[in-house]
Amino acid sequence: MDLQTAQKWLDQVAATCSTLDPELILTFFAEDVVADLGAVVVTGKAQLAPLIRDRYANYARYELRKTVRAVAGDLVVCDARLCWSTADQPELQHTRAIEILQVRDGRIVRWDNASTSWPASAA
């Protein structure tokens, strides 16, 4: 995958995430995905699905942008920036993440995510 193809693919991922539809979002993950989200590591789409469903069920506002930073073989490194709020957290929040995505046949087989969040008022 080259940089341009990776960015187009990331744009599709971000657009799909912005629908807040967990079933559509899950289509970007392989059945054998491993997701290391820092606080939790899950193996398999069956373990990832409840996390995705819970996460996206709670968003009231959600704006995501992903920018490819590097591509090496089947690895895509990206910068993800997100503005969000939930019913439990109504104050607008910002999140920045660095993700390493291993991709096979257009599906994520490994998702490493390191992120931090802060209130928009602190920006």
C-alpha positions as CSV (number, residue, x, y, z in Angstrom):
1,M,0.0,0.0,0.0
2,D,1.4,3.4,-0.9
3,L,0.7,6.7,1.0
4,Q,-2.1,7.9,-1.2
5,T,-3.9,4.5,-1.1
6,A,-3.4,4.4,2.7
7,Q,-4.9,7.9,3.1
8,K,-7.9,7.0,1.0
9,W,-8.5,3.9,3.0
10,L,-8.1,5.9,6.3
11,D,-10.6,8.4,5.0
12,Q,-13.1,5.6,4.5
13,V,-12.4,4.3,8.0
14,A,-12.9,7.7,9.5
15,A,-16.1,8.3,7.6
16,T,-17.4,4.9,8.7
17,C,-16.5,5.6,12.3
18,S,-18.4,9.0,12.0
19,T,-21.6,7.1,11.3
20,L,-21.4,5.8,14.9
21,D,-22.8,2.5,13.6
22,P,-20.7,-0.2,15.4
23,E,-21.7,-2.9,12.9
24,L,-20.4,-0.9,10.0
25,I,-17.2,0.0,12.0
26,L,-16.6,-3.6,12.7
27,T,-16.5,-4.5,9.0
28,F,-13.0,-2.9,8.9
29,F,-11.6,-5.5,11.3
30,A,-10.5,-9.0,10.5
31,E,-11.9,-11.9,12.5
32,D,-8.5,-12.6,14.0
33,V,-7.8,-9.0,14.9
34,V,-5.5,-8.2,17.9
35,A,-6.2,-4.7,19.4
36,D,-3.9,-3.2,22.0
37,L,-5.6,-0.2,23.3
38,G,-3.3,0.5,26.1
39,A,-5.5,-0.3,29.1
40,V,-6.8,-3.5,27.4
41,V,-5.7,-6.0,24.8
42,V,-8.3,-8.0,23.0
43,T,-7.9,-10.9,20.6
44,G,-10.5,-11.6,17.9
45,K,-13.4,-9.7,16.5
46,A,-15.8,-11.3,19.0
47,Q,-13.9,-9.8,21.9
48,L,-13.5,-6.4,20.2
49,A,-17.2,-6.1,19.2
50,P,-18.6,-5.3,22.7
51,L,-15.9,-2.6,23.2
52,I,-16.8,-1.0,19.8
53,R,-20.5,-1.2,20.5
54,D,-20.2,0.3,24.0
55,R,-17.8,3.1,22.8
56,Y,-19.9,4.2,19.9
57,A,-23.3,3.9,21.6
58,N,-22.3,6.7,24.0
59,Y,-21.1,9.5,21.7
60,A,-23.3,12.6,21.4
61,R,-20.8,14.4,19.2
62,Y,-18.0,12.8,17.2
63,E,-15.6,14.3,14.7
64,L,-12.6,12.1,13.6
65,R,-9.7,12.9,11.3
66,K,-6.9,10.3,10.5
67,T,-3.8,11.3,8.7
68,V,-1.3,8.7,7.4
69,R,2.2,9.3,8.7
70,A,4.0,6.3,7.3
71,V,3.4,3.1,5.3
72,A,5.7,0.1,5.4
73,G,4.5,-3.1,3.7
74,D,1.2,-4.0,5.5
75,L,1.7,-1.4,8.3
76,V,0.0,2.0,8.3
77,V,1.0,4.5,10.9
78,C,-1.5,7.3,11.5
79,D,-2.2,10.4,13.6
80,A,-5.9,10.4,14.7
81,R,-7.5,13.5,16.1
82,L,-11.0,13.4,17.6
83,C,-13.5,15.9,19.1
84,W,-16.2,14.2,21.1
85,S,-18.7,14.3,23.9
86,T,-21.0,11.8,25.5
87,A,-24.1,12.0,27.8
88,D,-21.8,11.2,30.7
89,Q,-19.1,13.7,29.5
90,P,-21.1,16.5,27.9
91,E,-18.1,18.9,27.9
92,L,-16.4,18.8,24.5
93,Q,-13.2,16.7,24.6
94,H,-10.2,16.3,22.3
95,T,-8.3,13.1,21.8
96,R,-5.1,12.6,19.9
97,A,-3.8,9.1,19.1
98,I,-1.0,7.5,17.3
99,E,-2.1,4.2,15.7
100,I,-0.1,1.4,14.1
101,L,-2.5,-0.6,11.9
102,Q,-1.6,-3.9,10.3
103,V,-3.8,-4.4,7.3
104,R,-4.7,-7.5,5.4
105,D,-7.1,-7.4,2.4
106,G,-8.5,-4.0,3.6
107,R,-9.2,-5.3,7.1
108,I,-7.3,-4.4,10.3
109,V,-5.6,-7.4,11.8
110,R,-3.6,-5.6,14.4
111,W,-4.5,-2.2,16.0
112,D,-2.1,-0.6,18.4
113,N,-3.4,2.7,19.8
114,A,-1.7,5.2,22.2
115,S,-3.9,8.1,23.0
116,T,-4.6,11.0,25.3
117,S,-7.7,13.1,25.9
118,W,-8.3,16.5,27.4
119,P,-11.2,18.9,27.8
120,A,-11.6,21.4,24.9
121,S,-11.6,24.2,27.5
122,A,-8.0,23.3,28.4
123,A,-6.8,23.6,24.8
